Amino acid sequence: MTAFIKKQGPAFYFNILSAAAGIAAFIAMVISSTMNEAYALNSFPLFVLGAIAGILLILIAVYAANRWGNYDYVGTLSFFQPSSAGLS
């Protein structure tokens, strides 16, 4: 496992950091939306779906870069992550 971590480049760490930030933002969104009626989100299921899609796209991009190297087409999914996370 340590050899795997040592082999990674900066993009791996930034992707993992952004996935962690996305998970934290998702948890904060759920908590703040369910606190009381004043903070309720009207289209909460759409926001949840967008947040989950954004986190999954980051993780798929990390997996694809490690599986197929930097020349994979699946790694371009990380480009679409901000737009899907922007839904939430």
C-alpha positions in Angstrom: 0.0 0.0 0.0 2.8 2.4 0.8 4.4 1.7 -2.6 1.1 2.5 -4.3 0.8 5.8 -2.4 4.4 6.8 -3.2 3.9 6.2 -6.9 1.0 8.7 -7.2 1.4 12.1 -8.6 -0.1 15.4 -7.4 -3.3 14.9 -9.4 -4.1 11.8 -7.3 -3.8 13.8 -4.1 -5.9 16.7 -5.4 -8.6 14.3 -6.6 -8.7 12.6 -3.3 -8.8 15.9 -1.5 -11.7 17.2 -3.7 -13.6 13.9 -3.1 -13.2 14.4 0.6 -14.3 18.0 0.3 -17.3 16.8 -1.7 -18.3 14.3 0.9 -18.0 16.9 3.6 -20.1 19.4 1.6 -22.7 16.6 1.0 -22.9 15.9 4.7 -23.2 19.6 5.5 -26.0 20.0 2.9 -28.0 17.1 4.3 -27.6 18.3 7.9 -28.5 21.9 7.1 -31.4 21.0 4.9 -33.0 18.8 7.6 -32.4 21.0 10.6 -35.7 22.9 10.2 -38.2 24.1 7.6 -36.5 27.4 7.2 -33.4 25.7 5.7 -35.2 23.1 3.6 -34.2 22.8 0.0 -37.0 22.6 -2.5 -35.3 20.2 -4.9 -33.3 18.2 -2.3 -33.3 14.9 -4.3 -31.8 16.7 -7.3 -29.1 18.2 -5.1 -28.3 14.8 -3.5 -28.1 13.2 -6.9 -25.8 15.9 -8.2 -23.5 15.7 -5.2 -23.3 11.9 -5.4 -22.6 12.0 -9.2 -19.8 14.5 -8.6 -18.2 12.4 -5.9 -18.5 9.3 -8.1 -17.0 11.0 -11.1 -13.9 12.0 -9.0 -13.5 8.5 -7.7 -13.9 7.0 -11.2 -11.3 9.4 -12.6 -8.8 8.3 -9.8 -9.5 4.7 -10.6 -9.2 5.1 -14.3 -5.9 7.0 -14.1 -4.4 4.2 -12.0 -5.8 1.4 -14.1 -5.0 2.8 -17.6 -2.4 5.5 -17.0 -2.7 9.1 -18.0 -3.8 8.4 -21.5 -7.3 7.0 -20.7 -10.5 8.6 -22.0 -12.3 7.8 -18.7 -10.0 10.1 -16.8 -11.6 13.0 -18.6 -14.6 12.4 -16.3 -12.8 14.6 -13.7 -13.4 17.5 -16.1 -17.2 17.0 -15.8 -17.1 16.8 -12.0 -17.4 20.5 -11.3 -20.5 20.8 -13.5 -22.3 18.0 -11.9 -21.2 19.1 -8.4 -22.4 22.5 -9.4 -25.9 21.1 -9.4 -25.7 20.7 -5.6 
